[in-house]
Amino acid sequence: MMKEAWSGSFLELQTRLATIEGEIEMSRRYYNGTVRENNIAVESFPANLIARSFKFETGLFYEIEDIQQRESINVSF
């Protein structure tokens, strides 16, 4: 009985981790899409005239430069 409860908890943990990874990926894509739209607006005429007068600047995309950080984290028990 105890082993079944542990197994169920482990499966729930795996599901939650997968959900969190998916949400993080969606958030990164949303952020980068928003930065892209902002950059286009700041650099395109006539919006660039207003952007310059209010000192709006282009944003930086979220990028992971270190190859090791790009790899999925392996969780072992």
N, CA, C, O and CB atoms as a CASP TS submission, in Angstrom:
PFRMAT TS
TARGET T0000
AUTHOR 0000-0000-0000
METHOD Language model
MODEL 1
PARENT N/A
ATOM      1  N   MET     1       0.829  -1.197   0.000  1.00  0.00           N
ATOM      2  CA  MET     1       0.000   0.000   0.000  1.00  0.00           C
ATOM      3  C   MET     1       0.875   1.263   0.000  1.00  0.00           C
ATOM      4  O   MET     1       0.587   2.226  -0.711  1.00  0.00           O
ATOM      5  CB  MET     1      -0.944  -0.003   1.220  1.00  0.00           C
ATOM      6  N   MET     2       1.931   1.245   0.797  1.00  0.00           N
ATOM      7  CA  MET     2       2.809   2.411   0.904  1.00  0.00           C
ATOM      8  C   MET     2       3.513   2.678  -0.420  1.00  0.00           C
ATOM      9  O   MET     2       3.709   3.830  -0.809  1.00  0.00           O
ATOM     10  CB  MET     2       3.842   2.209   2.023  1.00  0.00           C
ATOM     11  N   LYS     3       3.894   1.601  -1.109  1.00  0.00           N
ATOM     12  CA  LYS     3       4.592   1.740  -2.385  1.00  0.00           C
ATOM     13  C   LYS     3       3.683   2.383  -3.432  1.00  0.00           C
ATOM     14  O   LYS     3       4.155   3.177  -4.247  1.00  0.00           O
ATOM     15  CB  LYS     3       5.086   0.369  -2.878  1.00  0.00           C
ATOM     16  N   GLU     4       2.396   2.058  -3.426  1.00  0.00           N
ATOM     17  CA  GLU     4       1.443   2.649  -4.366  1.00  0.00           C
ATOM     18  C   GLU     4       1.272   4.136  -4.115  1.00  0.00           C
ATOM     19  O   GLU     4       1.174   4.915  -5.063  1.00  0.00           O
ATOM     20  CB  GLU     4       0.094   1.948  -4.270  1.00  0.00           C
ATOM     21  N   ALA     5       1.233   4.540  -2.849  1.00  0.00           N
ATOM     22  CA  ALA     5       1.104   5.959  -2.511  1.00  0.00           C
ATOM     23  C   ALA     5       2.335   6.723  -2.968  1.00  0.00           C
ATOM     24  O   ALA     5       2.228   7.826  -3.504  1.00  0.00           O
ATOM     25  CB  ALA     5       0.893   6.144  -0.997  1.00  0.00           C
ATOM     26  N   TRP     6       3.517   6.126  -2.752  1.00  0.00           N
ATOM     27  CA  TRP     6       4.756   6.769  -3.170  1.00  0.00           C
ATOM     28  C   TRP     6       4.804   6.882  -4.688  1.00  0.00           C
ATOM     29  O   TRP     6       5.222   7.903  -5.233  1.00  0.00           O
ATOM     30  CB  TRP     6       5.975   5.989  -2.651  1.00  0.00           C
ATOM     31  N   SER     7       4.371   5.821  -5.361  1.00  0.00           N
ATOM     32  CA  SER     7       4.364   5.827  -6.816  1.00  0.00           C
ATOM     33  C   SER     7       3.420   6.896  -7.351  1.00  0.00           C
ATOM     34  O   SER     7       3.749   7.586  -8.316  1.00  0.00           O
ATOM     35  CB  SER     7       3.965   4.455  -7.352  1.00  0.00           C
ATOM     36  N   GLY     8       2.256   7.040  -6.735  1.00  0.00           N
ATOM     37  CA  GLY     8       1.304   8.074  -7.142  1.00  0.00           C
ATOM     38  C   GLY     8       1.859   9.466  -6.917  1.00  0.00           C
ATOM     39  O   GLY     8       1.681  10.351  -7.753  1.00  0.00           O
ATOM     40  N   SER     9       2.528   9.666  -5.798  1.00  0.00           N
ATOM     41  CA  SER     9       3.136  10.965  -5.502  1.00  0.00           C
ATOM     42  C   SER     9       4.240  11.290  -6.493  1.00  0.00           C
ATOM     43  O   SER     9       4.386  12.432  -6.927  1.00  0.00           O
ATOM     44  CB  SER     9       3.690  10.988  -4.078  1.00  0.00           C
ATOM     45  N   PHE    10       5.019  10.266  -6.846  1.00  0.00           N
ATOM     46  CA  PHE    10       6.100  10.467  -7.804  1.00  0.00           C
ATOM     47  C   PHE    10       5.547  10.847  -9.172  1.00  0.00           C
ATOM     48  O   PHE    10       6.068  11.747  -9.830  1.00  0.00           O
ATOM     49  CB  PHE    10       6.960   9.206  -7.913  1.00  0.00           C
ATOM     50  N   LEU    11       4.488  10.158  -9.599  1.00  0.00           N
ATOM     51  CA  LEU    11       3.873  10.488 -10.889  1.00  0.00           C
ATOM     52  C   LEU    11       3.301  11.903 -10.871  1.00  0.00           C
ATOM     53  O   LEU    11       3.381  12.619 -11.870  1.00  0.00           O
ATOM     54  CB  LEU    11       2.765   9.475 -11.235  1.00  0.00           C
ATOM     55  N   GLU    12       2.729  12.303  -9.748  1.00  0.00           N
ATOM     56  CA  GLU    12       2.202  13.663  -9.620  1.00  0.00           C
ATOM     57  C   GLU    12       3.339  14.682  -9.700  1.00  0.00           C
ATOM     58  O   GLU    12       3.194  15.729 -10.330  1.00  0.00           O
ATOM     59  CB  GLU    12       1.427  13.824  -8.291  1.00  0.00           C
ATOM     60  N   LEU    13       4.460  14.378  -9.065  1.00  0.00           N
ATOM     61  CA  LEU    13       5.632  15.260  -9.127  1.00  0.00           C
ATOM     62  C   LEU    13       6.124  15.390 -10.561  1.00  0.00           C
ATOM     63  O   LEU    13       6.426  16.496 -11.009  1.00  0.00           O
ATOM     64  CB  LEU    13       6.765  14.729  -8.224  1.00  0.00           C
ATOM     65  N   GLN    14       6.209  14.278 -11.289  1.00  0.00           N
ATOM     66  CA  GLN    14       6.641  14.322 -12.684  1.00  0.00           C
ATOM     67  C   GLN    14       5.699  15.190 -13.513  1.00  0.00           C
ATOM     68  O   GLN    14       6.145  15.981 -14.344  1.00  0.00           O
ATOM     69  CB  GLN    14       6.713  12.903 -13.272  1.00  0.00           C
ATOM     70  N   THR    15       4.413  15.042 -13.289  1.00  0.00           N
ATOM     71  CA  THR    15       3.427  15.827 -14.023  1.00  0.00           C
ATOM     72  C   THR    15       3.579  17.309 -13.724  1.00  0.00           C
ATOM     73  O   THR    15       3.528  18.144 -14.627  1.00  0.00           O
ATOM     74  CB  THR    15       2.015  15.364 -13.680  1.00  0.00           C
ATOM     75  N   ARG    16       3.764  17.627 -12.460  1.00  0.00           N
ATOM     76  CA  ARG    16       3.934  19.038 -12.080  1.00  0.00           C
ATOM     77  C   ARG    16       5.201  19.633 -12.679  1.00  0.00           C
ATOM     78  O   ARG    16       5.196  20.769 -13.153  1.00  0.00           O
ATOM     79  CB  ARG    16       3.971  19.178 -10.558  1.00  0.00           C
ATOM     80  N   LEU    17       6.286  18.864 -12.658  1.00  0.00           N
ATOM     81  CA  LEU    17       7.536  19.362 -13.244  1.00  0.00           C
ATOM     82  C   LEU    17       7.379  19.613 -14.736  1.00  0.00           C
ATOM     83  O   LEU    17       7.863  20.620 -15.251  1.00  0.00           O
ATOM     84  CB  LEU    17       8.678  18.369 -12.999  1.00  0.00           C
ATOM     85  N   ALA    18       6.709  18.708 -15.430  1.00  0.00           N
ATOM     86  CA  ALA    18       6.485  18.891 -16.866  1.00  0.00           C
ATOM     87  C   ALA    18       5.610  20.114 -17.122  1.00  0.00           C
ATOM     88  O   ALA    18       5.848  20.859 -18.072  1.00  0.00           O
ATOM     89  CB  ALA    18       5.835  17.634 -17.478  1.00  0.00           C
ATOM     90  N   THR    19       4.604  20.323 -16.284  1.00  0.00           N
ATOM     91  CA  THR    19       3.732  21.491 -16.422  1.00  0.00           C
ATOM     92  C   THR    19       4.512  22.781 -16.201  1.00  0.00           C
ATOM     93  O   THR    19       4.353  23.744 -16.951  1.00  0.00           O
ATOM     94  CB  THR    19       2.561  21.407 -15.434  1.00  0.00           C
ATOM     95  N   ILE    20       5.342  22.797 -15.184  1.00  0.00           N
ATOM     96  CA  ILE    20       6.144  23.991 -14.878  1.00  0.00           C
ATOM     97  C   ILE    20       7.108  24.291 -16.025  1.00  0.00           C
ATOM     98  O   ILE    20       7.254  25.446 -16.425  1.00  0.00           O
ATOM     99  CB  ILE    20       6.929  23.801 -13.554  1.00  0.00           C
ATOM    100  N   GLU    21       7.769  23.255 -16.557  1.00  0.00           N
ATOM    101  CA  GLU    21       8.675  23.458 -17.695  1.00  0.00           C
ATOM    102  C   GLU    21       7.938  24.057 -18.883  1.00  0.00           C
ATOM    103  O   GLU    21       8.450  24.960 -19.546  1.00  0.00           O
ATOM    104  CB  GLU    21       9.332  22.132 -18.102  1.00  0.00           C
ATOM    105  N   GLY    22       6.741  23.558 -19.153  1.00  0.00           N
ATOM    106  CA  GLY    22       5.935  24.089 -20.250  1.00  0.00           C
ATOM    107  C   GLY    22       5.551  25.539 -20.034  1.00  0.00           C
ATOM    108  O   GLY    22       5.585  26.342 -20.966  1.00  0.00           O
ATOM    109  N   GLU    23       5.183  25.879 -18.795  1.00  0.00           N
ATOM    110  CA  GLU    23       4.812  27.260 -18.490  1.00  0.00           C
ATOM    111  C   GLU    23       5.999  28.198 -18.618  1.00  0.00           C
ATOM    112  O   GLU    23       5.857  29.325 -19.093  1.00  0.00           O
ATOM    113  CB  GLU    23       4.230  27.354 -17.089  1.00  0.00           C
ATOM    114  N   ILE    24       7.167  27.737 -18.197  1.00  0.00           N
ATOM    115  CA  ILE    24       8.377  28.560 -18.332  1.00  0.00           C
ATOM    116  C   ILE    24       8.690  28.789 -19.807  1.00  0.00           C
ATOM    117  O   ILE    24       9.023  29.905 -20.206  1.00  0.00           O
ATOM    118  CB  ILE    24       9.585  27.887 -17.622  1.00  0.00           C
ATOM    119  N   GLU    25       8.583  27.742 -20.611  1.00  0.00           N
ATOM    120  CA  GLU    25       8.841  27.883 -22.047  1.00  0.00           C
ATOM    121  C   GLU    25       7.851  28.855 -22.693  1.00  0.00           C
ATOM    122  O   GLU    25       8.242  29.690 -23.509  1.00  0.00           O
ATOM    123  CB  GLU    25       8.762  26.512 -22.742  1.00  0.00           C
ATOM    124  N   MET    26       6.575  28.748 -22.328  1.00  0.00           N
ATOM    125  CA  MET    26       5.573  29.670 -22.886  1.00  0.00           C
ATOM    126  C   MET    26       5.852  31.107 -22.456  1.00  0.00           C
ATOM    127  O   MET    26       5.665  32.037 -23.240  1.00  0.00           O
ATOM    128  CB  MET    26       4.154  29.256 -22.446  1.00  0.00           C
ATOM    129  N   SER    27       6.296  31.291 -21.224  1.00  0.00           N
ATOM    130  CA  SER    27       6.611  32.633 -20.733  1.00  0.00           C
ATOM    131  C   SER    27       7.790  33.235 -21.479  1.00  0.00           C
ATOM    132  O   SER    27       7.779  34.421 -21.808  1.00  0.00           O
ATOM    133  CB  SER    27       6.907  32.595 -19.239  1.00  0.00           C
ATOM    134  N   ARG    28       8.807  32.425 -21.747  1.00  0.00           N
ATOM    135  CA  ARG    28       9.960  32.909 -22.519  1.00  0.00           C
ATOM    136  C   ARG    28       9.535  33.330 -23.922  1.00  0.00           C
ATOM    137  O   ARG    28       9.951  34.378 -24.418  1.00  0.00           O
ATOM    138  CB  ARG    28      11.050  31.822 -22.603  1.00  0.00           C
ATOM    139  N   ARG    29       8.705  32.507 -24.556  1.00  0.00           N
ATOM    140  CA  ARG    29       8.238  32.843 -25.901  1.00  0.00           C
ATOM    141  C   ARG    29       7.399  34.120 -25.893  1.00  0.00           C
ATOM    142  O   ARG    29       7.535  34.963 -26.779  1.00  0.00           O
ATOM    143  CB  ARG    29       7.423  31.684 -26.486  1.00  0.00           C
ATOM    144  N   TYR    30       6.538  34.257 -24.895  1.00  0.00           N
ATOM    145  CA  TYR    30       5.712  35.458 -24.793  1.00  0.00           C
ATOM    146  C   TYR    30       6.588  36.691 -24.607  1.00  0.00           C
ATOM    147  O   TYR    30       6.388  37.710 -25.268  1.00  0.00           O
ATOM    148  CB  TYR    30       4.712  35.331 -23.628  1.00  0.00           C
ATOM    149  N   TYR    31       7.560  36.592 -23.702  1.00  0.00           N
ATOM    150  CA  TYR    31       8.473  37.712 -23.453  1.00  0.00           C
ATOM    151  C   TYR    31       9.211  38.100 -24.722  1.00  0.00           C
ATOM    152  O   TYR    31       9.256  39.277 -25.078  1.00  0.00           O
ATOM    153  CB  TYR    31       9.477  37.357 -22.349  1.00  0.00           C
ATOM    154  N   ASN    32       9.793  37.117 -25.410  1.00  0.00           N
ATOM    155  CA  ASN    32      10.548  37.408 -26.633  1.00  0.00           C
ATOM    156  C   ASN    32       9.648  37.968 -27.724  1.00  0.00           C
ATOM    157  O   ASN    32      10.077  38.828 -28.493  1.00  0.00           O
ATOM    158  CB  ASN    32      11.248  36.149 -27.137  1.00  0.00           C
ATOM    159  N   GLY    33       8.407  37.496 -27.804  1.00  0.00           N
ATOM    160  CA  GLY    33       7.461  38.057 -28.771  1.00  0.00           C
ATOM    161  C   GLY    33       7.131  39.504 -28.463  1.00  0.00           C
ATOM    162  O   GLY    33       7.026  40.331 -29.368  1.00  0.00           O
ATOM    163  N   THR    34       6.969  39.808 -27.186  1.00  0.00           N
ATOM    164  CA  THR    34       6.687  41.181 -26.774  1.00  0.00           C
ATOM    165  C   THR    34       7.877  42.092 -27.056  1.00  0.00           C
ATOM    166  O   THR    34       7.703  43.221 -27.514  1.00  0.00           O
ATOM    167  CB  THR    34       6.328  41.229 -25.285  1.00  0.00           C
ATOM    168  N   VAL    35       9.080  41.605 -26.786  1.00  0.00           N
ATOM    169  CA  VAL    35      10.289  42.384 -27.081  1.00  0.00           C
ATOM    170  C   VAL    35      10.392  42.628 -28.584  1.00  0.00           C
ATOM    171  O   VAL    35      10.720  43.736 -29.010  1.00  0.00           O
ATOM    172  CB  VAL    35      11.560  41.653 -26.561  1.00  0.00           C
ATOM    173  N   ARG    36      10.113  41.597 -29.395  1.00  0.00           N
ATOM    174  CA  ARG    36      10.171  41.744 -30.849  1.00  0.00           C
ATOM    175  C   ARG    36       9.180  42.817 -31.323  1.00  0.00           C
ATOM    176  O   ARG    36       9.535  43.669 -32.137  1.00  0.00           O
ATOM    177  CB  ARG    36       9.873  40.392 -31.540  1.00  0.00           C
ATOM    178  N   GLU    37       7.943  42.778 -30.819  1.00  0.00           N
ATOM    179  CA  GLU    37       6.947  43.776 -31.208  1.00  0.00           C
ATOM    180  C   GLU    37       7.366  45.179 -30.789  1.00  0.00           C
ATOM    181  O   GLU    37       7.190  46.138 -31.541  1.00  0.00           O
ATOM    182  CB  GLU    37       5.593  43.437 -30.597  1.00  0.00           C
ATOM    183  N   ASN    38       7.923  45.295 -29.580  1.00  0.00           N
ATOM    184  CA  ASN    38       8.409  46.593 -29.106  1.00  0.00           C
ATOM    185  C   ASN    38       9.532  47.095 -29.994  1.00  0.00           C
ATOM    186  O   ASN    38       9.536  48.262 -30.385  1.00  0.00           O
ATOM    187  CB  ASN    38       8.888  46.496 -27.649  1.00  0.00           C
ATOM    188  N   ASN    39      10.482  46.236 -30.316  1.00  0.00           N
ATOM    189  CA  ASN    39      11.617  46.645 -31.142  1.00  0.00           C
ATOM    190  C   ASN    39      11.170  47.103 -32.526  1.00  0.00           C
ATOM    191  O   ASN    39      11.693  48.078 -33.063  1.00  0.00           O
ATOM    192  CB  ASN    39      12.614  45.500 -31.273  1.00  0.00           C
ATOM    193  N   ILE    40      10.207  46.399 -33.093  1.00  0.00           N
ATOM    194  CA  ILE    40       9.688  46.795 -34.403  1.00  0.00           C
ATOM    195  C   ILE    40       9.024  48.161 -34.310  1.00  0.00           C
ATOM    196  O   ILE    40       9.228  49.014 -35.173  1.00  0.00           O
ATOM    197  CB  ILE    40       8.688  45.745 -34.937  1.00  0.00           C
ATOM    198  N   ALA    41       8.229  48.370 -33.265  1.00  0.00           N
ATOM    199  CA  ALA    41       7.540  49.657 -33.099  1.00  0.00           C
ATOM    200  C   ALA    41       8.531  50.797 -32.886  1.00  0.00           C
ATOM    201  O   ALA    41       8.364  51.883 -33.441  1.00  0.00           O
ATOM    202  CB  ALA    41       6.562  49.590 -31.919  1.00  0.00           C
ATOM    203  N   VAL    42       9.550  50.550 -32.090  1.00  0.00           N
ATOM    204  CA  VAL    42      10.537  51.599 -31.787  1.00  0.00           C
ATOM    205  C   VAL    42      11.353  51.961 -33.023  1.00  0.00           C
ATOM    206  O   VAL    42      11.827  53.091 -33.137  1.00  0.00           O
ATOM    207  CB  VAL    42      11.477  51.144 -30.656  1.00  0.00           C
ATOM    208  N   GLU    43      11.522  51.021 -33.947  1.00  0.00           N
ATOM    209  CA  GLU    43      12.366  51.260 -35.102  1.00  0.00           C
ATOM    210  C   GLU    43      11.590  51.609 -36.374  1.00  0.00           C
ATOM    211  O   GLU    43      12.201  51.955 -37.385  1.00  0.00           O
ATOM    212  CB  GLU    43      13.207  50.059 -35.350  1.00  0.00           C
ATOM    213  N   SER    44      10.268  51.525 -36.343  1.00  0.00           N
ATOM    214  CA  SER    44       9.453  51.745 -37.547  1.00  0.00           C
ATOM    215  C   SER    44       8.849  53.145 -37.557  1.00  0.00           C
ATOM    216  O   SER    44       8.469  53.691 -36.521  1.00  0.00           O
ATOM    217  CB  SER    44       8.335  50.694 -37.638  1.00  0.00           C
ATOM    218  N   PHE    45       8.775  53.703 -38.759  1.00  0.00           N
ATOM    219  CA  PHE    45       8.153  55.013 -38.945  1.00  0.00           C
ATOM    220  C   PHE    45       6.643  54.839 -38.967  1.00  0.00           C
ATOM    221  O   PHE    45       6.177  53.873 -39.571  1.00  0.00           O
ATOM    222  CB  PHE    45       8.652  55.694 -40.255  1.00  0.00           C
ATOM    223  N   PRO    46       5.879  55.667 -38.377  1.00  0.00           N
ATOM    224  CA  PRO    46       6.121  56.905 -37.650  1.00  0.00           C
ATOM    225  C   PRO    46       6.276  56.714 -36.145  1.00  0.00           C
ATOM    226  O   PRO    46       6.550  57.668 -35.418  1.00  0.00           O
ATOM    227  CB  PRO    46       5.007  57.858 -37.911  1.00  0.00           C
ATOM    228  N   ALA    47       6.098  55.456 -35.675  1.00  0.00           N
ATOM    229  CA  ALA    47       6.192  55.213 -34.235  1.00  0.00           C
ATOM    230  C   ALA    47       7.573  55.570 -33.685  1.00  0.00           C
ATOM    231  O   ALA    47       7.702  55.936 -32.516  1.00  0.00           O
ATOM    232  CB  ALA    47       5.877  53.753 -33.929  1.00  0.00           C
ATOM    233  N   ASN    48       8.604  55.464 -34.527  1.00  0.00           N
ATOM    234  CA  ASN    48       9.948  55.768 -34.044  1.00  0.00           C
ATOM    235  C   ASN    48      10.108  57.240 -33.664  1.00  0.00           C
ATOM    236  O   ASN    48      10.942  57.571 -32.822  1.00  0.00           O
ATOM    237  CB  ASN    48      10.972  55.397 -35.100  1.00  0.00           C
ATOM    238  N   LEU    49       9.323  58.119 -34.273  1.00  0.00           N
ATOM    239  CA  LEU    49       9.384  59.541 -33.903  1.00  0.00           C
ATOM    240  C   LEU    49       8.899  59.746 -32.471  1.00  0.00           C
ATOM    241  O   LEU    49       9.504  60.486 -31.696  1.00  0.00           O
ATOM    242  CB  LEU    49       8.539  60.393 -34.876  1.00  0.00           C
ATOM    243  N   ILE    50       7.824  59.094 -32.145  1.00  0.00           N
ATOM    244  CA  ILE    50       7.296  59.190 -30.773  1.00  0.00           C
ATOM    245  C   ILE    50       8.216  58.473 -29.805  1.00  0.00           C
ATOM    246  O   ILE    50       8.489  58.969 -28.712  1.00  0.00           O
ATOM    247  CB  ILE    50       5.872  58.599 -30.687  1.00  0.00           C
ATOM    248  N   ALA    51       8.691  57.306 -30.208  1.00  0.00           N
ATOM    249  CA  ALA    51       9.582  56.531 -29.343  1.00  0.00           C
ATOM    250  C   ALA    51      10.845  57.313 -29.013  1.00  0.00           C
ATOM    251  O   ALA    51      11.303  57.308 -27.870  1.00  0.00           O
ATOM    252  CB  ALA    51       9.948  55.203 -30.008  1.00  0.00           C
ATOM    253  N   ARG    52      11.404  57.981 -30.005  1.00  0.00           N
ATOM    254  CA  ARG    52      12.602  58.794 -29.764  1.00  0.00           C
ATOM    255  C   ARG    52      12.318  59.940 -28.801  1.00  0.00           C
ATOM    256  O   ARG    52      13.127  60.230 -27.920  1.00  0.00           O
ATOM    257  CB  ARG    52      13.140  59.349 -31.082  1.00  0.00           C
ATOM    258  N   SER    53      11.160  60.594 -28.969  1.00  0.00           N
ATOM    259  CA  SER    53      10.859  61.742 -28.109  1.00  0.00           C
ATOM    260  C   SER    53      10.637  61.316 -26.653  1.00  0.00           C
ATOM    261  O   SER    53      10.896  62.098 -25.738  1.00  0.00           O
ATOM    262  CB  SER    53       9.621  62.480 -28.630  1.00  0.00           C
ATOM    263  N   PHE    54      10.163  60.090 -26.430  1.00  0.00           N
ATOM    264  CA  PHE    54       9.985  59.597 -25.064  1.00  0.00           C
ATOM    265  C   PHE    54      11.142  58.714 -24.600  1.00  0.00           C
ATOM    266  O   PHE    54      11.092  58.125 -23.521  1.00  0.00           O
ATOM    267  CB  PHE    54       8.688  58.825 -24.964  1.00  0.00           C
ATOM    268  N   LYS    55      12.170  58.633 -25.416  1.00  0.00           N
ATOM    269  CA  LYS    55      13.390  57.873 -25.112  1.00  0.00           C
ATOM    270  C   LYS    55      13.121  56.388 -24.892  1.00  0.00           C
ATOM    271  O   LYS    55      13.743  55.759 -24.036  1.00  0.00           O
ATOM    272  CB  LYS    55      14.063  58.450 -23.884  1.00  0.00           C
ATOM    273  N   PHE    56      12.183  55.827 -25.675  1.00  0.00           N
ATOM    274  CA  PHE    56      11.970  54.381 -25.651  1.00  0.00           C
ATOM    275  C   PHE    56      13.145  53.722 -26.351  1.00  0.00           C
ATOM    276  O   PHE    56      13.700  54.271 -27.303  1.00  0.00           O
ATOM    277  CB  PHE    56      10.613  53.986 -26.330  1.00  0.00           C
ATOM    278  N   GLU    57      13.517  52.552 -25.880  1.00  0.00           N
ATOM    279  CA  GLU    57      14.649  51.839 -26.454  1.00  0.00           C
ATOM    280  C   GLU    57      14.243  50.415 -26.830  1.00  0.00           C
ATOM    281  O   GLU    57      13.234  49.891 -26.359  1.00  0.00           O
ATOM    282  CB  GLU    57      15.832  51.821 -25.470  1.00  0.00           C
ATOM    283  N   THR    58      15.045  49.816 -27.678  1.00  0.00           N
ATOM    284  CA  THR    58      14.806  48.425 -28.012  1.00  0.00           C
ATOM    285  C   THR    58      15.179  47.555 -26.819  1.00  0.00           C
ATOM    286  O   THR    58      16.040  47.916 -26.017  1.00  0.00           O
ATOM    287  CB  THR    58      15.605  48.010 -29.271  1.00  0.00           C
ATOM    288  N   GLY    59      14.527  46.417 -26.715  1.00  0.00           N
ATOM    289  CA  GLY    59      14.786  45.497 -25.617  1.00  0.00           C
ATOM    290  C   GLY    59      15.683  44.356 -26.051  1.00  0.00           C
ATOM    291  O   GLY    59      15.939  44.160 -27.239  1.00  0.00           O
ATOM    292  N   LEU    60      16.147  43.622 -25.087  1.00  0.00           N
ATOM    293  CA  LEU    60      16.992  42.455 -25.339  1.00  0.00           C
ATOM    294  C   LEU    60      16.156  41.190 -25.218  1.00  0.00           C
ATOM    295  O   LEU    60      15.328  41.065 -24.316  1.00  0.00           O
ATOM    296  CB  LEU    60      18.193  42.413 -24.355  1.00  0.00           C
ATOM    297  N   PHE    61      16.377  40.264 -26.125  1.00  0.00           N
ATOM    298  CA  PHE    61      15.689  38.987 -26.068  1.00  0.00           C
ATOM    299  C   PHE    61      16.248  38.146 -24.937  1.00  0.00           C
ATOM    300  O   PHE    61      17.412  38.274 -24.559  1.00  0.00           O
ATOM    301  CB  PHE    61      15.810  38.245 -27.400  1.00  0.00           C
ATOM    302  N   TYR    62      15.389  37.276 -24.401  1.00  0.00           N
ATOM    303  CA  TYR    62      15.849  36.328 -23.393  1.00  0.00           C
ATOM    304  C   TYR    62      16.537  35.181 -24.122  1.00  0.00           C
ATOM    305  O   TYR    62      15.898  34.423 -24.853  1.00  0.00           O
ATOM    306  CB  TYR    62      14.661  35.811 -22.500  1.00  0.00           C
ATOM    307  N   GLU    63      17.820  35.064 -23.920  1.00  0.00           N
ATOM    308  CA  GLU    63      18.608  34.015 -24.557  1.00  0.00           C
ATOM    309  C   GLU    63      19.562  33.425 -23.533  1.00  0.00           C
ATOM    310  O   GLU    63      20.137  34.138 -22.710  1.00  0.00           O
ATOM    311  CB  GLU    63      19.386  34.563 -25.785  1.00  0.00           C
ATOM    312  N   ILE    64      19.718  32.133 -23.596  1.00  0.00           N
ATOM    313  CA  ILE    64      20.683  31.449 -22.742  1.00  0.00           C
ATOM    314  C   ILE    64      21.907  31.183 -23.596  1.00  0.00           C
ATOM    315  O   ILE    64      21.846  30.432 -24.569  1.00  0.00           O
ATOM    316  CB  ILE    64      20.096  30.115 -22.133  1.00  0.00           C
ATOM    317  N   GLU    65      23.009  31.796 -23.231  1.00  0.00           N
ATOM    318  CA  GLU    65      24.217  31.670 -24.029  1.00  0.00           C
ATOM    319  C   GLU    65      25.024  30.426 -23.672  1.00  0.00           C
ATOM    320  O   GLU    65      25.694  29.855 -24.532  1.00  0.00           O
ATOM    321  CB  GLU    65      25.071  32.898 -23.860  1.00  0.00           C
ATOM    322  N   ASP    66      24.966  30.005 -22.416  1.00  0.00           N
ATOM    323  CA  ASP    66      25.728  28.844 -21.967  1.00  0.00           C
ATOM    324  C   ASP    66      25.006  27.563 -22.402  1.00  0.00           C
ATOM    325  O   ASP    66      23.864  27.327 -22.009  1.00  0.00           O
ATOM    326  CB  ASP    66      25.922  28.873 -20.421  1.00  0.00           C
ATOM    327  N   ILE    67      25.665  26.755 -23.198  1.00  0.00           N
ATOM    328  CA  ILE    67      25.078  25.519 -23.737  1.00  0.00           C
ATOM    329  C   ILE    67      24.619  24.594 -22.613  1.00  0.00           C
ATOM    330  O   ILE    67      23.573  23.956 -22.735  1.00  0.00           O
ATOM    331  CB  ILE    67      26.093  24.788 -24.638  1.00  0.00           C
ATOM    332  N   GLN    68      25.374  24.510 -21.528  1.00  0.00           N
ATOM    333  CA  GLN    68      25.021  23.615 -20.429  1.00  0.00           C
ATOM    334  C   GLN    68      23.708  24.037 -19.768  1.00  0.00           C
ATOM    335  O   GLN    68      22.952  23.181 -19.310  1.00  0.00           O
ATOM    336  CB  GLN    68      26.146  23.583 -19.391  1.00  0.00           C
ATOM    337  N   GLN    69      23.429  25.317 -19.710  1.00  0.00           N
ATOM    338  CA  GLN    69      22.188  25.786 -19.110  1.00  0.00           C
ATOM    339  C   GLN    69      20.991  25.505 -20.007  1.00  0.00           C
ATOM    340  O   GLN    69      19.863  25.441 -19.518  1.00  0.00           O
ATOM    341  CB  GLN    69      22.277  27.271 -18.814  1.00  0.00           C
ATOM    342  N   ARG    70      21.210  25.336 -21.303  1.00  0.00           N
ATOM    343  CA  ARG    70      20.119  25.052 -22.236  1.00  0.00           C
ATOM    344  C   ARG    70      19.599  23.630 -22.106  1.00  0.00           C
ATOM    345  O   ARG    70      18.448  23.353 -22.443  1.00  0.00           O
ATOM    346  CB  ARG    70      20.575  25.294 -23.653  1.00  0.00           C
ATOM    347  N   GLU    71      20.437  22.734 -21.622  1.00  0.00           N
ATOM    348  CA  GLU    71      20.059  21.335 -21.508  1.00  0.00           C
ATOM    349  C   GLU    71      19.037  21.162 -20.396  1.00  0.00           C
ATOM    350  O   GLU    71      19.043  21.893 -19.406  1.00  0.00           O
ATOM    351  CB  GLU    71      21.293  20.457 -21.250  1.00  0.00           C
ATOM    352  N   SER    72      18.156  20.178 -20.577  1.00  0.00           N
ATOM    353  CA  SER    72      17.166  19.870 -19.552  1.00  0.00           C
ATOM    354  C   SER    72      17.851  19.340 -18.309  1.00  0.00           C
ATOM    355  O   SER    72      18.878  18.665 -18.381  1.00  0.00           O
ATOM    356  CB  SER    72      16.140  18.856 -20.070  1.00  0.00           C
ATOM    357  N   ILE    73      17.269  19.655 -17.180  1.00  0.00           N
ATOM    358  CA  ILE    73      17.799  19.198 -15.919  1.00  0.00           C
ATOM    359  C   ILE    73      17.313  17.777 -15.690  1.00  0.00           C
ATOM    360  O   ILE    73      16.126  17.482 -15.825  1.00  0.00           O
ATOM    361  CB  ILE    73      17.380  20.134 -14.757  1.00  0.00           C
ATOM    362  N   ASN    74      18.239  16.910 -15.346  1.00  0.00           N
ATOM    363  CA  ASN    74      17.868  15.520 -15.049  1.00  0.00           C
ATOM    364  C   ASN    74      17.684  15.370 -13.559  1.00  0.00           C
ATOM    365  O   ASN    74      18.601  15.635 -12.782  1.00  0.00           O
ATOM    366  CB  ASN    74      18.938  14.521 -15.569  1.00  0.00           C
ATOM    367  N   VAL    75      16.515  14.952 -13.161  1.00  0.00           N
ATOM    368  CA  VAL    75      16.216  14.722 -11.750  1.00  0.00           C
ATOM    369  C   VAL    75      16.238  13.222 -11.517  1.00  0.00           C
ATOM    370  O   VAL    75      15.527  12.476 -12.191  1.00  0.00           O
ATOM    371  CB  VAL    75      14.833  15.344 -11.339  1.00  0.00           C
ATOM    372  N   SER    76      17.040  12.780 -10.576  1.00  0.00           N
ATOM    373  CA  SER    76      17.097  11.351 -10.282  1.00  0.00           C
ATOM    374  C   SER    76      16.827  11.116  -8.797  1.00  0.00           C
ATOM    375  O   SER    76      17.187  11.914  -7.931  1.00  0.00           O
ATOM    376  CB  SER    76      18.472  10.763 -10.686  1.00  0.00           C
ATOM    377  N   PHE    77      16.189  10.004  -8.554  1.00  0.00           N
ATOM    378  CA  PHE    77      15.841   9.648  -7.173  1.00  0.00           C
ATOM    379  C   PHE    77      16.443   8.322  -6.816  1.00  0.00           C
ATOM    380  O   PHE    77      16.266   7.845  -5.695  1.00  0.00           O
ATOM    381  CB  PHE    77      14.324   9.606  -6.974  1.00  0.00           C
TER
END
